[in-house]
Amino acid sequence: MIEDWQNAGFAIYIHWPFCEAKCPYCDFNSHVSQFIDQSRWRRAYLSEIDRLGREFPGRTLSTVFFGGGTPSLMDPDTVGHILERIRATWPISNNFEVTLEANPSSSEVGRFRALRDAGVNRLSLGVQALHDDDLRRLGRLHDVEAALRAISISQQTFPRSSFDLIYGRQGQTLSAWKSELDRALDMAAGHLSLYELTIEPGTMFAKRKAAGKLNGLPDEDLAIALFEETGARTAKAGIENYEVSNYAADGNACEHNLIYWRYGDFAGIGPGAHGRLTVNGLKRATTEPKAPIPWLKSVENGAGEALIEDLGPEDQADEYLMMSLRLTEGMDLDRYHAIAGKSVSQSEIARLEELGLLQSGENGLRITTKGRPLTDAIVSSLIAAG
Amino acid sequence: MTDLSHIRNFSIVAHIDHGKSTLADRLIQMTDTVAERDMKEQMLDAMDIERERGITIKANTVRIDYTAVDGEQYVLNLIDTPGHVDFAYEVSRSMRAVEGSLLVVDSTQGVEAQTLANVYQAIDANHEIVPVLNKIDLPATDCDRVAEQIEDVIGIDASDAIRVSAKTGVGIRETLEAIIHRLPAPTGDRDAPLKAMLVDSWYDAYLGVVVLVRIMDGVLKKGDRVRMMQNGSVHHVDRIGVFRPAMTVVDQLGPGEIGFLTASIKQVRDTKVGDTITHEKRGTDKPLPGFKPSVPVVFCGLFPVDNAEFEDLRDAIEKLALNDASFSYEMETSAALGFGFRCGFLGLLHLEVIRDRIEREYDIDLITTAPSVIYHIYGRDGEVTELHNPADMPDPSTIDHIEEPRIKATILVPDDFLGDVLKLCQDRRGIQMDLTYAGSRAMVVYDLPLNEVVFDFYDRLKSVTKGYASFDYQLLGYRTDNLVKMQVLVNDEPVDALSTMVHRDRAEQRGRAMCEKLKDLIPRHMFKIPIQAAIGGKVIARETLAALRKDVTAKCYGGDVTRKKKLLEKQKAGKKKMRQFGKVEIPQQAFISALKMDS
């Protein structure tokens, strides 16, 4: 019998916690630091790979993702060493995907070739806006010109490449977003991540908003219109919505992120990185120390993990439902049953179907286009009814 | 037993936050009544709810031994009283148990309504009053202005008000000296038959009922057989003592003294505040004047949010009732809410306190239904029934007429706010009975329906007068009026917990207000929800709660699973505080908030 995670695969996430500057909307675990001892960091990552190799030997590895922070600031040599060690530790799948996140600043673009030579085969660029004033407001260090150049170079350099945009920005009109999106779709190489601006607690934006200084954010009507327009325009361009905020042409979806959403196993290496790893049939949730130096020290003392929790069948099934319903393809009800030992509430499914928010059939359950903007409410009511 | 001339009994009158409890703490501290290591903030407020709300519900008392500047030894008894109109009677009894009051006013704020209501109680009880201006350590302090205000508004001499910072301790010694030199000593005859006033009583798990008494005449000793003059019950006194503030046993209590007795009394119900306690033999035949039995005037249903907690709720209510004679209850069933209790209270604060204690001390989430008064229903067949619950309203075709209780409300208010007060009373179907002026203050007397007052009248009054009004009421009797039962339908299903009795002429207005309120209180669902008010089958008001349109997390990757899951768990817990009516979930607080009127 196969274990549940094998329905989705096995992935490794590497977190590089440093940035040149902290963006005002970002609530990710990122730090600004002047002096980074690259060789000490390299040793730590390699040591974690060795440890995980001992604990989870023999698995076929599908993807690696370098996130952050700004992993394009990593020494390409470090990236190379990490990938080399990974390949030496696990057998890799035929279409092994290695993604790295990068910013469009010139210093980073200068490393693209070296990063490709180190083994990166997919680049994800944090463009965020094609509008200079908005880029400044988002605290980005690049301008539109630099972004366009970075997109072009990344597409020439890497086999696959994607970029991110944030919409629902201050003062952004529907028509302004339409033309910006069209421009992006013209340039896209089969994949885009299009996020609605979210004011996360603890960020600069949250502080400004609380102080009444963040004006011109869209109201509910505009937010819905922006989301629907995004879906319509991308579909017309053949780049379909496959997850709440992700759009891809056929076969271009990010395999690594699909492993999260299909609830596979993933190891998280680096400060604050989370993992989900199946041990003796039980899903284990892991967290590494959040701050950079304590993480290094913890790794140097043997293992990066700060917190390990074995998830019960119900928690595991809830996580599967929560993640997989973000996907347009939806979830597998048999898989849910096998994990939870019970079914998703039939009456709740029927109620949500009646409202046109959910669609079931062939043991699958998916959120409809109409239900997409209500994803969280739908997930929450299915879980509460369970 | 202390000689009468060396006893001083007093209370502290103050508005919430003006520093009553802190001042009490300092008096206790400076006289070494409590060892330093046992001192904690606000010694006298024992219950959590009181501490959080800054109100004192039960009378608390402390005996302080004080060596005056002249070297004489004094015994000071402080009674700390509740300060709300719901407990006006209890306050009046506490006031009768002492001879003087400290009037504590925040020197940065000035006189406020609650101060007024209680200071008039003190004046009624013929108290000597010593004004104390507190918080003089704060930059905004303005003692001269506040002293002048005390003279203007209350009409007592504030020229020798004591200036105090309870926080830093400045003026505490002067306050103690003023208590001795400016407040009168109690009077009483130790050779006369025992006359002790029952000031308060409460249940103690180890001692049974503890009775707080003020000895007026005679001497109370351990082993005495005493009689409660109201019900004639006789008890054997097994313990007497004083509060320092911990219970400390003494041999006897003489005239002028305040202390407690225990007598193996099982229920607080058997001890009535204001009753006179005397000896079984050679007792007095003249009870102290002013006794009033306590009668619940506000009724509402209390239901557990989770039906499975009904037995826990029964247990909690029974325990609370042991300790609170003014609280009544009987079982009730509701189609939508299942099993619960119909409970009677002295007023809305009393209701809220009991509800909060059940939720907090017994950890039961409650749904509180619309408060109601007792209506008299005259049937066509000539029969009269009492209606405690609008849900039990008989078929209107069988009713000849309905009578409702009316009150005489007395409101004291600075004339700046008089217009607002008159408007509020008119809005609540009041009939003006009297309007007189005393300086810049007006006294308004209104005949009001009790059901218009029980709910949020006091809150509204405080709000329209910025806290400067004081309010008291007494029941006048029953009168016929055009009353109807208004139902509320949520998503086309009647919610009986929201049914209320209203005057026909006000029904549309009330119905609209309630529908609007509910629209804000019920969270948006994934579908639109009609909210209607109806009389009989006729809809008189309608609102539509729009469907939730957007609720989605933009970014959710591997690192977000745990955080997102925690959020879901929180939502799941939040849903437990809601009650399902058909397809709609209504939060528990909606049931009471929906009835509050903003204007």
Interface residues (C-beta under 8 A of the other chain):
Chain A: A11 Y13 H15 N29 Y195 E196 L197 T198 E220 A223 I224 F227 V244 S245 N257 Y260 F266 G268 G272 A273 H274 G275 R276 A285 T287 D315 D318 E319 M322 M323 R326 R351 L352 L355 L357 R372 P373 L374 T375 D376 A377 I378 V379 S380 S381 I383 A384
Chain B: M526 F527 L548 R549 K550 D551 V552 T553 A554 K555 C556 Y557 G558 G559 V561 T562 K564 K565 L568 Q571 K572 K575 K583
